[in-house]
């Protein structure tokens, strides 16, 4: 499974878009994967920053390249 850094680098190289770790975690949750626990997360039930709708397909494409989904 790819790391968050690998996904971020892949998206940056292919699309020129910087993605945040919280966006990657949100997309992982939406696709049924378990995200890595964040040490600074206040609540496991609440999400402070959701992934923007226009960025989600880009992150999912990167996850497909890494055979995650």
Helices and strands as residue ranges (DSSP letters): H 4-15, H 21-30, H 53-65
